[in-house]
Amino acid sequence: MKILKIVLIVIFALALTVSGGLLCYSAIKGPLASQGGGNKNAGDAPDATLFETTKEHQKDLSVIEGSSTMDPAEKVATMLVNATFNHIWIDQYYFFSRVDVEGENGDYSFSEYDQSFYQMNTFRRVQAYTGKINTFKIQADFVNQRLTSMGTCDYDFDEKTWLYTIGNPSSSPKTISRSEVDREVKETYYRIYSLFDFPIDLGGWDSLNDKNEGRVEELDYSLIDSSSVSITEKDGYYILKFNADIDGINRSGESMDRFSDSTSGGRMSNMTFKTFSVTAEIWKDAGVFRSLNYEVTVNAKINGKRGDAVIEKTMNFSYDDETCCVAKGIKSVPSFYNKLSTENQAECDKMIAEMEEKTAKTKK
C-alpha cells in the first residue's frame, strides 16, 4: 500500500476525522454547490483604509527588498514573516487554500479550505477527499461577535443533509473592533506556521506548544537556499521564489514535525524531503500576501508503509468587502443561517446589507 492511500490531509490545525465507505470523485459536486464554494482566484490589492487605524504597525517591505546588505535568504525570509505580521493588523482578508497530494501509481487526494476574516470574526469551511480507502469530508464553522452564538456544520453523506451543532453563547463582547491587546497577543512571526501552515522553520520554538512561552523570536533563514532566491516585481506585487536547503530541512525536526502535523495529523515518520520549492506573491504597498505556494516531494512512512508523494499547496488571498463578509459566509450555508435565532438572523441580514451598501458606493 503506497503512502497516498493512507495519508489524511489535515490543514490549518482543523483536524478532520474522515471515515466511512468509498466515494466516487463525481459525487463531490453536490455538497460543494450547496455549501457555496469558495473564491479560488487571487483578488485585487487591498484598499489602504484597511490599515487606517493600525498604520503605525504596518511593516514596509520595500525597505527590505531594496536592501543591498542583506543575504538573499535573509531578505526573502524577512519579507515572508513581515507579510504575515501585516495580516495581524489589517482589518479584513480572505484566503482560499488547496492541497493536492499525488502518490505512486497515480493515487490522489486533495483538501480545500477557505476562510474569511473581519476584525475578530471568522467564517471557514473545509472539504477533503482523501483517496481510495477514505471518503469525502465537508465542514464549516463561524465565530461572529455580533451574534449571540457560534456554530459548526458537517455534511452527512448518508442522510445527504447538513448537521448543525450550536456552540456556547459567545463570551466575547459584542464588538466589531479588534483592540490593540487582541492584536498584540498574536504579534509573532509564528502566525505563518499556524494560520498559513507554512512548514519551513523560520525561528526556533517548541512545535508542540502553541503558546508564546518558550518561543525564540530571532529570525532563522538558514533553511533557505540563498543561491535559489529570486525577487521580482510585477503589477504592484513582489514575486518571491526560492528552494529550501534540503540538507538543512532534513535536519530540522521542527520543520518535519510541522509538515507531518499539517499533512497527516502527525502520523508521518522517518521522513525525507527530496525537493521543496516556494513561490510567494506579496502586495508591494500593503505588504500582505497575494498568493502563497509550495511544492514538496517527500518520502515517508505511515503506519509501517513507506512511499513517495508530491504535495502541493496553493493559497490565494482577497481583501474586498464582499469576499471578506463573514455574515455572507454564514448565510451561504442554510443549516447555519436557519438555525440562528430570529434576532441573530436579523443581525446577519443587517451585516450583509451594510456590506452591500458599502460595496455599491465603492463601485460608483
N, C-alpha and C positions, 0 to 999 in steps of 0.2 A: 504494500500500500504506500503510495507516494505521499509526500508531505501535504500537498494541497487538499487531498481528500479528507484530511482531518483538521486542517487549520481553521480556526474560528476567528474571524475578523472582529476585533473589538477596538473602537476608536473613540478618542476624546474622553477616556475614563468612564464611558457609558457602557457598562458590561451588558452583553446580550446573551441570554440563555436560549440557545437555539436547539430545538428538539422536534421530534415528530417524523413523519414519513417523507418520502421523496416528493419533489415538486418540479414540474416542468418549467423551464425558463419562460415560456409564453404566458404562464399564469400570473406573472408579476404585474402585468399591465392593469388589471382590475383594481386591486387595492391601492396601487400607486396613484391612479387617477382620482380615486375618492379622497385621497389624503391631500391633494392639492399640489403635489410635486415639489419642485424647487427651481430656483433660478440658477442655471448651470453655467452662465457666462459671467465674465468679469464686467463690472459696471464702470461708470464714469468716475472721474476723480471726485473726492468728497468736497463739499462746499466748505469754505473757510469758516463759516459760522459754527461748524460742529466742534471747533476748538474755542469758541467765543469766550467761555468762562474759565478755560484752563490753558490759555495761550502760553502762560509762563512755564508750563511743564512740557510743552511740545519740544521734542528733540529735532534739531536741524541736521538732516542727513547730508546736505550739500557740503557742509564743512568737512565731514568725514570723507566723502567721495573725492573731494578736491585735495586731500592731504597728500603731500609729497614725501612725507617721512614715515608713514605707517606701512608696515608689511602688508602685502595684498591679502593674506589670510586674516590679519588683524582688522583690516579695513572692512572686509565683507562680513566678518563676524559681528563687528560693532554696528554696522548698518542693520543687520538682522535683528539684533537684540533691541536696538533703539526703535526700530519699526514696531516691534512687539510692545515695547514700553508705550509708544504713542497710542496703541489700541486701548490702553488702560484709561487714557484721558480724553479720547474722542467720545462724543455723546452717543453716537449710534453707528452700527455697522452690521453687516450680514455676510455670512460665508456659506458656500456650498462646497462640500468635500466628497471626493470619490476615491476609493481604494480598489485597485484591481490586482488580483493575485493569479498568476499563471504558473502552474507546476509542470512537472514532467508528464509526458503523454497527453498534453493538451488539457489537463484538468484545470478548472477555472472557478473562481468565486469573486464576489465583489461586495462592497459596502458603500452606501451613500449616506451622507449626513448633511443637514443644513440647519443653521441657527441664526436667529435674529436677535440683536441686542438693541435695547433703547434704555439708556440710563441704567437702572438696576433691574430692568425687566428682560426676560428672555423667552423665546419660543424655539423649540428644537424638535427635530424629527430624525429618525434614523431608520434605514432599511438595509437588510443584508441577505444575500444569497450565498450560502457557504458550501456549495459543492454537492456531490452526489449522495453523501450519506446524511446530510442535514437538510433542513428546509429553509424557508424564507421567513424573515422576521421584519415587522414594521413596528415602530414605537414612536410616540410623540409625547412631549410634555411641555408645560409652561409654568412660569413664575411671573406674576404681574402684581405690583404693589397697589395698583388702583382697584384691583379686585379683592374680594374677601376670601378667596380660596385659590388653590392651585391644584393641578391635576396631571395625571398620566393616562395615556390611552394606548392600548395594544390591539392589533388586528388578530382576530381568531379565524384561522383558515378553515376550521371545521364548521363553525357556525356562520362564517362569512360576515361577521359583524365586528365593529369596534367595541372593545371592552374598556369602560371608563372607570378610573379609580380617583375619587376625590381626595385631595390632600387635606391636611390640617389647615385651619384658618391661618393666614399668614401672620406671623408675629411682628413683621416689619411695619413701620408706619406707612400710612397712605401718602406716598410722595412719588413724584416722577423725577426727582433730582438726586444725583449721586453726590454725596458730601465729600469733602476733602479726605475725611477719615476713611470712608468707604474705598476710595481710590488708592490711598496711601497704603492700605493693607495689602494691596496687590502690586505695590511698586517694587517689582523684582524682575530680573532677567528671566526668571524661570517660568513665566507665563507662557513662553513659547513652547516649553516642554509639556505643559498641561493642556491649555486650551487649543493650541495648534498642533500638539502632539508631535513635536519635532525631535527625532531621536538622537541627533549628534549632541554630545555633552559639551556645552559651551561654558561650563563652570562647575566646580565641584560641589556636590551635595548628596545627601542620602536619598537614593531614588525611591526608597520605600516610605519616606517621610514627606508628607505634603504640607508641613507647617514650616514657618520661617526659621525656627531654631535649627542650628546645625548646617545652614547653607553658607557657602562661601561665594561672595558676590563677585570676586575677581573674574574678569573675562579670560577664558582659556580658548585660544584659537589653534592649538597645536594639532587638532584632529582634522584641520582643513589643509589640503594640499595647495600651498601657495602658488606653485607653478601652473595650476589649472584655473586660477581665478581670472574671470573676465567681468568687467563692469562697463556697461554701455548705457546710452540714454536714447529713448525713443518716445515721441508723442507725450512728453511730460512725465515719464516714469523711467526709473532705473531698471536695468536687467542685470541681475547678478547670477553668474554661473560658476560653479566650482565642483570639484570632487572631494570626497573625504579622503584623508590619508588612510589607506586600507590597513597598513600595518598598525597604525596608531589606534584606529577604531576597533580593530580586533583585539587590542589590549585593554580597551575601555569597558570595564564591567558595567558602568552606569549606562553607557550608550546601548550596550547589549540588553541590559535589563529593561530599559525604556522601550526599545524596539520590540522585544519579546512581549512585554505587557500590552503594547498597543496593537499587536497583530495576532496574538494567540492567547491572551489572558495569562501570560507568564509561563506558558507550557513549553516553549521552545528551550532546548538545551544544547550544549556542545555546538554553539552557533559559530559560523564563519562567514564574514562578509566577503564577497568576491568583487562586487562593484558597488559604488554608491555615488550618484550624481545628483546635484541640486540646482534648480533654477528658481529664482525669486524675482518678482516684479514689485517694485515699491514706488508709489507716487512721490514725485520729487518734492512738491510744495508741502503736502500734508505729512509725508513721512510714514504712511501706513501702507499695508500690502494691497497690491492689485491681484496678485496670484502667488501661489507657493507650490512647487512641485518637487518631488524627489522620486528617483527610481533606484531600486536596490536589487541586486542578485545575492541571495543568501543560501547557504547550505546549513541545515539544522536538523535536529532530532526532536520528534514529538511522539510521546507515548511509545518510545522504543523504536520508531521508524525514522529513517533518515532519507532526505532528498533535497533537491534544489527547488527554489521558487523565485520568480521575478515579481516583485511587489512595487507597484507604482501608486503614488498618492498625489492628487491634484486638488488644490483649494483655490476657488475664485471668490473675490470679495466685491461687495456693493455697498453703497452708502446713501442711496436715495431714500426719501421718506416712506415711499410705498413698500419697498422691499424690506425695510427695517421695522415695519409696523408690527409689533407683537400681537396686537388685537386682531389684525387681519389674519395672522397665522392661526390664532385660536379659532376664528370663525371659519377657516378653511377646513377644519375637521369638525363635522357636525356633532360627533359624540362629545367633543369638548363643549361647544357652544350650547347645545341643547340641554346639557346637564347643569349649566350655570343657573343661579337664581335669577329672577326677573330683574333685580337690581343690578346684578353683575352683567347680564345681557345688555341692559341699557347703558352701562358704563363702557362695555366693549364697543357697542354701536357708536357711542359718543367719541371714542378714541379714533375709530375708523373715519367718522365724519370730519374730525379735526384734521386728520392726515390728508383726506381728500381735498378739503378746503385749502390747506397749505400748498398741496401739490398743484392745484388749479391756479393759484395765484403765481406760483413759480413759473408755470408754463406760459403765462400771459406776456 
